[in-house]
Amino acid sequence: MITLECVAPVSDDVVDYDRRNLLIYAELLDADDAGLGWREGALDILGIDPVEDPEGARRCWDSHLARARWIVGKGLPLAILAFGEGARSS
């Protein structure tokens, strides 16, 4: 089981957390592109109940979606190197 932090990392480097949660990032990007609302996404993808903790669910959704966008945007060159290194060491 993947354990998510309440807030995704804010770093100009790809970190181990990013490697562990790459699938989550992909799901978030797909869901957002498909127009899925953050409440449904928080529950279905992140496993956080937005009724129980609306502020925490929104913060988690927003920060992880922003991190996912960074990975496929400005961070892509670093991500390619980092994920390639992980594949070689496996």
BELCORHU-V854209 format. One line per field, one symbol per residue. ss: DSSP state (a for helix, b for strand, c for the rest). psi: psi as a letter, one per 30 degrees, with the letter a starting at -180 (. if undefined). A space follows every 50 residues. Layout:
BEGIN
ss: ???
psi: ???
END
This chain:
BEGIN
ss: cccccccccccccccaaaaacaaaaaaaaaaaaccccaaaaaaaaacccc cccaaaaaaaaaaaaaaaaaaacccaaaaaaaaaaaaaac
psi: kkjkleklkjlglkleeeefgeeeeeeeeeeeefgkleeeeeeeefgkjf eeieeeeeeeeeeeeeeeeeefcegeeeeeeeeeeeeef.
END
